C-alpha cells in the first residue's frame, strides 16, 4: 500500500487529487475534531477546496486538482504535536507524530496508520503523544 501524506511545512508530497476526493478526505478529518475537543486539544484543519487551494489545472482538460487536506495539532506552547492526513488509496488516517531529539532539534516523525472507522483512536494517539512530550 503506497500513500502520500503532506506535511506542515507546506511542501506538497502528494499527488494532487480531484475536488470530490479532497472534500471526502476533509469530511473524514472532521470526524476527528469532536474527539479532540472533548480531550481539550486544539486543531487546525487545512482544506484545499474550501479555501481555494487549487494545486494545478491540468493542461488540455482544464480540470482543477487540489491539495489534500491536512489537520495540524499544536500544544498550547505552539509546538507541533501531530499532523493528520488521509491515505490517498487506503482512506485511513495517517497520524504523523512529531518527535524532538537532543537540543530540541526535530527528530523526524513517527507515522501511525489508523482505520477511518476509528477517529477516536487518532485523538487517543495525539493526546498520549502530547503527554509523553510534556513528561520528557
ROKOLLUM-815477 format. One record per atom (N, C-alpha, C): residue number from 1; chain; x, y, z. Coordinates in Angstrom, 3 decimals, padded with zeros to 6 digits. Example, Ala and Ser with C-alpha at 12.3 -4.5 7.8 and 13.67 -1.06 7.14 Angstrom:
// ROKOLLUM-815477
resi_chain_xx_yy_zz
1_A_013.190_-005.690_007.800
1_A_012.300_-004.500_007.800
1_A_013.200_-003.300_007.800
2_A_012.850_-002.250_007.080
2_A_013.670_-001.060_007.140
2_A_012.900_000.030_007.870
This chain:
// ROKOLLUM-815477
resi_chain_xx_yy_zz
1_A_000.841_-001.166_000.000
1_A_000.000_000.000_000.000
1_A_000.894_001.239_000.000
2_A_000.712_002.109_-000.951
2_A_001.518_003.306_-001.082
2_A_000.636_004.524_-000.800
3_A_001.065_005.357_000.127
3_A_000.307_006.566_000.438
3_A_001.239_007.760_000.360
4_A_000.651_008.933_000.266
4_A_001.431_010.153_000.085
4_A_000.922_011.249_001.004
5_A_001.348_011.278_002.263
5_A_000.886_012.348_003.135
5_A_001.570_013.669_002.816
6_A_000.938_014.753_003.235
6_A_001.564_016.063_003.136
6_A_002.219_016.350_004.466
7_A_002.905_017.458_004.557
7_A_003.492_017.832_005.836
7_A_003.190_019.289_006.123
8_A_003.416_019.681_007.359
8_A_003.068_021.023_007.810
8_A_003.885_022.106_007.114
9_A_005.047_021.783_006.636
9_A_005.900_022.795_006.023
9_A_005.287_023.394_004.771
10_A_004.181_022.822_004.313
10_A_003.526_023.341_003.126
10_A_004.026_022.694_001.848
11_A_005.037_021.852_001.952
11_A_005.547_021.158_000.791
11_A_004.563_020.077_000.387
12_A_004.271_020.020_-000.875
12_A_003.312_019.027_-001.358
12_A_004.054_017.748_-001.705
13_A_003.855_016.697_-000.883
13_A_004.474_015.406_-001.138
13_A_003.514_014.454_-001.822
14_A_002.306_014.908_-002.084
14_A_001.297_014.004_-002.620
14_A_000.961_014.396_-004.049
15_A_000.319_013.468_-004.704
15_A_-000.237_013.795_-005.999
15_A_-001.503_014.594_-005.732
16_A_-001.718_015.694_-006.424
16_A_-002.976_016.428_-006.239
16_A_-004.162_015.528_-006.555
17_A_-005.291_015.810_-005.915
17_A_-006.483_014.979_-006.073
17_A_-007.635_015.805_-006.629
18_A_-008.653_015.114_-007.113
18_A_-009.846_015.801_-007.605
18_A_-010.583_016.436_-006.437
19_A_-011.370_017.444_-006.743
19_A_-012.093_018.187_-005.712
19_A_-012.944_017.260_-004.837
20_A_-013.639_016.325_-005.451
20_A_-014.501_015.419_-004.692
20_A_-013.695_014.600_-003.689
21_A_-012.518_014.139_-004.102
21_A_-011.670_013.362_-003.203
21_A_-011.168_014.228_-002.052
22_A_-010.794_015.467_-002.351
22_A_-010.330_016.376_-001.300
22_A_-011.450_016.671_-000.303
23_A_-012.664_016.861_-000.792
23_A_-013.797_017.116_000.107
23_A_-014.112_015.891_000.961
24_A_-014.020_014.709_000.378
24_A_-014.260_013.475_001.134
24_A_-013.203_013.292_002.223
25_A_-011.951_013.597_001.887
25_A_-010.884_013.496_002.877
25_A_-011.092_014.511_004.000
26_A_-011.525_015.728_003.657
26_A_-011.788_016.751_004.670
26_A_-012.917_016.306_005.597
27_A_-013.957_015.680_005.042
27_A_-015.050_015.173_005.866
27_A_-014.561_014.097_006.832
28_A_-013.677_013.236_006.354
28_A_-013.115_012.187_007.210
28_A_-012.292_012.805_008.329
29_A_-011.516_013.840_008.016
29_A_-010.735_014.521_009.049
29_A_-011.636_015.218_010.063
30_A_-012.734_015.783_009.602
30_A_-013.663_016.473_010.515
30_A_-014.237_015.532_011.575
31_A_-014.299_014.252_011.283
31_A_-014.828_013.297_012.265
31_A_-013.918_013.159_013.478
32_A_-012.673_013.574_013.355
32_A_-011.730_013.506_014.481
32_A_-011.936_014.686_015.438
33_A_-012.401_015.809_014.931
33_A_-012.467_017.051_015.714
33_A_-013.238_016.899_017.023
34_A_-014.448_016.329_017.037
34_A_-015.147_016.201_018.322
34_A_-014.368_015.385_019.355
35_A_-013.657_014.365_018.900
35_A_-012.869_013.530_019.811
35_A_-011.690_014.315_020.385
36_A_-011.103_015.186_019.588
36_A_-010.018_016.031_020.083
36_A_-010.550_017.085_021.049
37_A_-011.667_017.699_020.701
37_A_-012.219_018.772_021.525
37_A_-012.645_018.274_022.897
38_A_-013.181_017.055_022.984
38_A_-013.571_016.532_024.294
38_A_-012.356_016.285_025.180
39_A_-011.175_016.188_024.570
39_A_-009.934_015.995_025.327
39_A_-009.176_017.311_025.507
40_A_-009.776_018.414_025.054
40_A_-009.157_019.725_025.236
40_A_-008.024_020.018_024.271
41_A_-008.006_019.351_023.136
41_A_-006.937_019.540_022.146
41_A_-007.438_020.475_021.057
42_A_-006.598_021.433_020.693
42_A_-006.989_022.336_019.610
42_A_-006.324_021.879_018.314
43_A_-007.056_022.036_017.236
43_A_-006.590_021.564_015.935
43_A_-006.823_022.642_014.893
44_A_-006.178_022.475_013.770
44_A_-006.417_023.344_012.621
44_A_-006.559_022.444_011.408
45_A_-007.712_022.542_010.775
45_A_-007.951_021.752_009.573
45_A_-007.659_022.635_008.378
46_A_-006.704_022.234_007.575
46_A_-006.319_022.992_006.390
46_A_-006.878_022.256_005.191
47_A_-007.829_022.887_004.514
47_A_-008.509_022.224_003.409
47_A_-008.281_022.972_002.110
48_A_-008.115_022.216_001.039
48_A_-007.957_022.818_-000.270
48_A_-009.233_023.412_-000.826
49_A_-010.265_022.620_-001.045
49_A_-011.442_023.132_-001.742
49_A_-012.112_024.307_-001.042
50_A_-012.238_024.239_000.272
50_A_-012.915_025.308_000.992
50_A_-012.133_026.607_001.005
51_A_-010.837_026.518_000.886
51_A_-010.003_027.704_000.970
51_A_-009.428_028.122_-000.373
52_A_-009.859_027.477_-001.429
52_A_-009.368_027.837_-002.755
52_A_-007.920_027.489_-002.982
53_A_-007.474_026.376_-002.421
53_A_-006.076_025.971_-002.567
53_A_-005.922_024.996_-003.723
54_A_-006.283_025.441_-004.884
54_A_-006.133_024.611_-006.072
54_A_-004.645_024.406_-006.323
55_A_-004.247_023.161_-006.508
55_A_-002.836_022.854_-006.720
55_A_-002.428_023.149_-008.163
56_A_-003.170_022.575_-009.093
56_A_-002.840_022.742_-010.510
56_A_-004.106_022.627_-011.347
57_A_-004.024_023.116_-012.544
57_A_-005.065_022.889_-013.547
57_A_-004.425_022.055_-014.645
58_A_-005.036_020.927_-014.953
58_A_-004.484_020.003_-015.941
58_A_-004.612_020.620_-017.332
59_A_-003.480_020.686_-018.015
59_A_-003.468_021.235_-019.364
59_A_-004.274_020.330_-020.287
60_A_-005.076_020.906_-021.129
60_A_-005.853_020.145_-022.093
60_A_-007.278_019.878_-021.632
61_A_-007.443_019.498_-020.363
61_A_-008.788_019.212_-019.856
61_A_-009.322_020.346_-018.977
62_A_-008.431_021.237_-018.558
62_A_-008.774_022.331_-017.642
62_A_-009.381_021.833_-016.326
63_A_-009.051_020.600_-015.942
63_A_-009.539_020.047_-014.683
63_A_-008.666_020.555_-013.541
64_A_-009.316_021.077_-012.502
64_A_-008.584_021.539_-011.327
64_A_-008.301_020.365_-010.408
65_A_-007.078_020.301_-009.913
65_A_-006.696_019.313_-008.911
65_A_-006.308_020.074_-007.655
66_A_-006.560_019.461_-006.498
66_A_-006.454_020.145_-005.223
66_A_-005.422_019.519_-004.311
67_A_-004.880_020.340_-003.417
67_A_-004.027_019.824_-002.353
67_A_-004.879_018.958_-001.435
68_A_-004.305_017.887_-000.950
68_A_-005.032_017.070_000.011
68_A_-005.133_017.843_001.327
69_A_-006.286_017.770_002.007
69_A_-006.419_018.466_003.285
69_A_-005.560_017.803_004.360
70_A_-005.189_018.581_005.348
70_A_-004.439_018.042_006.479
70_A_-004.898_018.739_007.747
71_A_-004.755_018.056_008.844
71_A_-005.084_018.621_010.144
71_A_-003.796_018.708_010.944
72_A_-003.540_019.859_011.533
72_A_-002.367_020.004_012.383
72_A_-002.830_020.212_013.818
73_A_-002.102_019.617_014.730
73_A_-002.409_019.734_016.150
73_A_-001.175_020.291_016.840
74_A_-001.386_021.383_017.574
74_A_-000.296_022.050_018.288
74_A_-000.558_022.025_019.786
75_A_000.501_022.036_020.554
75_A_000.380_022.168_022.004
75_A_000.109_023.630_022.326
76_A_-000.269_023.887_023.572
76_A_-000.549_025.265_023.982
76_A_000.663_026.170_023.789
77_A_001.856_025.628_023.916
77_A_003.070_026.411_023.735
77_A_003.354_026.702_022.264
78_A_002.594_026.083_021.370
78_A_002.739_026.346_019.947
78_A_003.520_025.309_019.169
79_A_004.188_024.373_019.847
79_A_004.955_023.383_019.092
79_A_004.034_022.329_018.498
80_A_004.452_021.813_017.384
80_A_003.671_020.828_016.639
80_A_003.653_019.496_017.374
81_A_002.468_018.930_017.552
81_A_002.318_017.617_018.160
81_A_002.124_016.572_017.080
82_A_001.215_016.863_016.126
82_A_000.896_015.857_015.109
82_A_000.288_016.507_013.874
83_A_000.405_015.801_012.777
83_A_-000.264_016.154_011.531
83_A_-001.048_014.926_011.099
84_A_-002.312_015.138_010.736
84_A_-003.170_014.022_010.326
84_A_-003.611_014.258_008.892
85_A_-003.408_013.262_008.062
85_A_-003.859_013.296_006.678
85_A_-004.613_011.997_006.402
86_A_-005.126_011.880_005.210
86_A_-005.835_010.670_004.803
86_A_-005.029_009.983_003.707
87_A_-004.817_008.691_003.867
87_A_-004.093_007.935_002.849
87_A_-004.842_007.986_001.527
88_A_-004.131_008.328_000.490
88_A_-004.740_008.516_-000.829
88_A_-005.472_007.276_-001.310
89_A_-004.897_006.125_-001.092
89_A_-005.520_004.885_-001.575
89_A_-006.227_004.118_-000.467
90_A_-005.670_004.117_000.725
90_A_-006.251_003.320_001.815
90_A_-007.467_003.992_002.444
91_A_-007.498_005.325_002.413
91_A_-008.583_006.040_003.080
91_A_-008.423_006.073_004.585
92_A_-007.324_005.543_005.103
92_A_-007.061_005.515_006.539
92_A_-006.431_006.826_006.991
93_A_-006.530_007.065_008.297
93_A_-005.855_008.232_008.874
93_A_-004.359_007.947_008.939
94_A_-003.562_008.900_008.510
94_A_-002.114_008.833_008.667
94_A_-001.757_009.867_009.722
95_A_-001.357_009.406_010.886
95_A_-001.067_010.283_012.009
95_A_000.446_010.400_012.125
96_A_000.965_011.579_011.797
96_A_002.401_011.834_011.890
96_A_002.661_012.519_013.219
97_A_003.306_011.803_014.140
97_A_003.605_012.325_015.460
97_A_005.001_012.929_015.445
98_A_005.080_014.221_015.702
98_A_006.363_014.922_015.665
98_A_007.233_014.468_016.829
99_A_008.515_014.285_016.562
99_A_009.456_013.884_017.613
99_A_010.570_014.912_017.690
100_A_011.090_015.059_018.890
100_A_012.165_016.013_019.127
100_A_013.331_015.269_019.745
101_A_014.524_015.583_019.256
101_A_015.719_014.936_019.772
101_A_016.470_015.831_020.729
102_A_017.738_015.508_020.977
102_A_018.560_016.317_021.875
102_A_018.627_017.763_021.406
103_A_018.575_018.687_022.344
103_A_018.652_020.101_022.000
103_A_017.394_020.626_021.336
104_A_016.283_019.913_021.506
104_A_015.009_020.299_020.893
104_A_015.064_020.369_019.373
105_A_015.941_019.586_018.789
105_A_016.033_019.522_017.334
105_A_015.002_018.517_016.819
106_A_014.351_018.826_015.688
106_A_013.395_017.860_015.124
106_A_014.076_016.522_014.845
107_A_013.417_015.440_015.196
107_A_013.990_014.106_015.016
107_A_013.125_013.251_014.107
108_A_012.455_013.877_013.178
108_A_011.599_013.115_012.281
108_A_010.250_012.848_012.907
109_A_009.460_012.072_012.233
109_A_008.125_011.775_012.726
109_A_007.933_010.274_012.849
110_A_006.987_009.909_013.679
110_A_006.534_008.530_013.775
110_A_005.156_008.514_013.147
111_A_004.927_007.673_012.172
111_A_003.647_007.639_011.479
111_A_002.858_006.407_011.888
112_A_001.626_006.654_012.289
112_A_000.706_005.582_012.663
112_A_-000.423_005.545_011.642
113_A_-000.845_004.373_011.263
113_A_-001.956_004.176_010.338
113_A_-003.170_003.729_011.149
114_A_-004.271_004.504_011.040
114_A_-005.481_004.224_011.813
114_A_-006.647_004.072_010.836
115_A_-007.432_003.004_010.951
115_A_-008.588_002.838_010.058
115_A_-009.538_004.033_010.154
116_A_-010.147_004.401_009.063
116_A_-011.021_005.569_009.035
116_A_-012.273_005.390_009.892
117_A_-012.574_004.180_010.275
117_A_-013.732_003.927_011.131
117_A_-013.429_004.202_012.605
118_A_-012.193_004.613_012.927
118_A_-011.788_004.816_014.320
118_A_-011.174_006.192_014.567
119_A_-011.936_007.263_014.365
119_A_-011.375_008.600_014.597
119_A_-010.985_008.835_016.053
120_A_-011.624_008.141_016.979
120_A_-011.296_008.287_018.393
120_A_-009.883_007.782_018.705
121_A_-009.383_006.833_017.917
121_A_-008.021_006.330_018.113
121_A_-007.011_007.415_017.735
122_A_-007.328_008.198_016.716
122_A_-006.453_009.311_016.328
122_A_-006.307_010.266_017.501
123_A_-007.433_010.627_018.119
123_A_-007.402_011.539_019.262
123_A_-006.596_010.941_020.411
124_A_-006.769_009.658_020.665
124_A_-006.032_008.993_021.746
124_A_-004.525_009.017_021.490
125_A_-004.121_008.751_020.245
125_A_-002.696_008.785_019.894
125_A_-002.106_010.182_020.116
126_A_-002.851_011.192_019.669
126_A_-002.373_012.570_019.786
126_A_-002.222_012.962_021.250
127_A_-003.223_012.657_022.067
127_A_-003.169_013.011_023.482
127_A_-002.028_012.276_024.173
128_A_-001.889_010.994_023.912
128_A_-000.811_010.212_024.527
128_A_000.549_010.759_024.123
129_A_000.697_011.137_022.867
129_A_001.968_011.666_022.378
129_A_002.258_013.026_023.005
130_A_001.241_013.871_023.098
130_A_001.431_015.193_023.705
130_A_001.819_015.062_025.167
131_A_001.174_014.144_025.887
131_A_001.502_013.938_027.298
131_A_002.913_013.391_027.458
132_A_003.328_012.519_026.567
132_A_004.679_011.952_026.633
132_A_005.721_013.028_026.409
133_A_005.446_013.990_025.510
133_A_006.403_015.079_025.262
133_A_006.518_016.000_026.454
134_A_005.397_016.259_027.122
134_A_005.427_017.138_028.284
134_A_006.194_016.485_029.418
135_A_006.048_015.170_029.554
135_A_006.694_014.453_030.648
135_A_008.203_014.344_030.470
136_A_008.710_014.461_029.259
136_A_010.142_014.282_028.996
136_A_010.930_015.494_029.367
